[in-house]
Amino acid sequence: MSASDEAGGIVPLLEPRDGLPPVIETSVALAEATGRLARGEGPVAVDAERASGYRYGQRAYLVQLRRAGAGTVLIDPIACPDLSGVDAALKDAEAVLHAASQDLPCLAEIGYRPQRLFDTELAGRLLGYPRVALGTLVEEVLSFHLEKGHSAADWSARPLREELLRYAALDVEVLTDLRDALATELAEQGKTEWARQEFEAVLAARPAPARADPWRRTSGIHRVQSRRGLAVVRELWTTRDRIAQVADLSPRRVLPDTAIVDAARSYPANHAQLIKISGFAGRQARRHEKDWLAAVARARASADSELPETTGGAAPNGPPPAHRWAERDPAAAERLAAARAVVTDLATDSRLPVENLLSPDALRRLSWDPPPVTDEPSVARALARYGARPWQIELTAGPVARALSNPKDEAPDADVASLDDPSLDDPSLNDPSLNDPGLKDPVTGELSPGDASAGDN
């Protein structure tokens, strides 16, 4: 901790207040801890650590819970893979998580499915905090400093090192205190009901449908200009994914994206050509040289009709990419620019990010195919169909309806050129988890939307 931090009243959190608890690895220890949690009081702070920068998928490798009267509990879900007893013991307790959408799926896999939620990351967004990583919020709101240097550690390694366990325990140490402080601020800003609806939406959210072409998320794919080159990306990506799943390794530990892109630009046909690409020299990659060459050969031999298009096209059952609207439907482009300008102004007035006021996907769909009568009730019904919450509809339906009906009058300064913003075509780019440095592969530094590690949560 620097002198300036100490002078500013920031207190470093170095050790859990009750000492570092032992990791629960047996059914007997789990039953005892479950009883303590059941007898505890108030909300329960919850966190999970994954190892997706190292392993395939989003499995939890450590679960941390803390509740008043129960202390901190660290559970090894590999040794104790069934937390349904914990779930039953905490069925009436509000769960406090940071960036809950990251952890809820892996917690559900082991039997813990909270019925009530307070998401401190989402609360921070609704309150207008410019940075909402857990360490940042804890420091700004509570004046404590959390060390976040282990967010990209390999949590699948056993035994877990003491410094990792200390880091994990501290992540839930003040989470309930942060919840209480943010709840007070939500009430002061009149946003308590907004937060309640958002938390319920997180709990009710269904898993996102699988992407039709997940290989198109390969980092650097924009450098591949030809359809046959894209076929190489597709074949190598699919081969890598199969190998990674069998080996339980992060795909990028098997073969980095840069190697896939370089191969798609050079079409290696033999060993000598393949090893000229540095990414194929790694230990894991060398083991599967025959698979890589076979993948490239399949792409080279594909008929033209089997080659992928150079653009991903429209989202399933949705409008085309927004940057193409100006030429395909200028009126729709004008509507979107106007509606977007109106929503941006509303978000600024409400002190929250525009994507938290109304999802880019809902705005895009509504602007492309507005109701026959674009009045407030019709727009409200359409927004509800696209998943907008009541508080969002109440704030936006009227202004958006007017913008759609009279785009030049309602938002005369709206810029159609701004439709080049990629977030309009890919709403997942507004996912706050993708802004977390912990979601980068710890080896390559590449963003890993499909197999990211837990990050700063």
HELIX and SHEET records of a PDB file:
HELIX    1   1 ALA A    3  ALA A    7  1                                   5    
HELIX    2   2 SER A   27  ARG A   39  1                                  13    
HELIX    3   3 SER A   84  ALA A   89  1                                   6    
HELIX    4   4 ALA A  100  GLU A  109  1                                  10    
HELIX    5   5 THR A  120  LEU A  126  1                                   7    
HELIX    6   6 LEU A  134  LEU A  137  1                                   4    
HELIX    7   7 VAL A  138  LEU A  142  3                                   5    
HELIX    8   8 GLU A  162  ASP A  171  1                                  10    
HELIX    9   9 LEU A  175  GLU A  188  1                                  14    
HELIX   10  10 THR A  192  ALA A  204  1                                  13    
HELIX   11  11 PRO A  214  ARG A  217  5                                   4    
HELIX   12  12 ILE A  221  ARG A  223  5                                   3    
HELIX   13  13 ARG A  227  ALA A  247  1                                  21    
HELIX   14  14 PRO A  251  VAL A  254  1                                   4    
HELIX   15  15 ASP A  257  SER A  266  1                                  10    
HELIX   16  16 HIS A  271  LEU A  274  1                                   4    
HELIX   17  17 SER A  278  ALA A  281  5                                   4    
HELIX   18  18 ARG A  283  ARG A  287  1                                   5    
HELIX   19  19 GLU A  289  ALA A  301  1                                  13    
HELIX   20  20 ASP A  304  GLU A  306  5                                   3    
HELIX   21  21 ALA A  322  ARG A  324  5                                   3    
HELIX   22  22 TRP A  325  ARG A  328  1                                   4    
HELIX   23  23 PRO A  330  SER A  350  1                                  21    
HELIX   24  24 VAL A  354  LEU A  357  1                                   4    
HELIX   25  25 PRO A  360  TRP A  368  1                                   9    
HELIX   26  26 GLU A  376  ARG A  385  1                                  10    
HELIX   27  27 PRO A  390  SER A  405  1                                  16    
HELIX   28  28 PRO A  407  GLU A  410  1                                   4    
HELIX   29  29 VAL A  416  ASP A  420  5                                   5    
HELIX   30  30 PRO A  422  LEU A  424  5                                   3    
HELIX   31  31 PRO A  427  ASN A  430  5                                   4    
HELIX   32  32 PRO A  432  ASN A  435  5                                   4    
HELIX   33  33 PRO A  437  LEU A  439  5                                   3    
SHEET    1   A 2 VAL A  11  PRO A  12  0                                        
SHEET    2   A 2 PHE A 144  HIS A 145  1                                        
SHEET    1   B 6 VAL A  23  ILE A  24  0                                        
SHEET    2   B 6 GLY A  71  ILE A  75  1                                        
SHEET    3   B 6 ALA A  60  ALA A  68 -1                                        
SHEET    4   B 6 GLU A  41  ARG A  50 -1                                        
SHEET    5   B 6 GLU A  94  LEU A  97  1                                        
SHEET    6   B 6 ARG A 116  ASP A 119  1                                        
END                                                                             
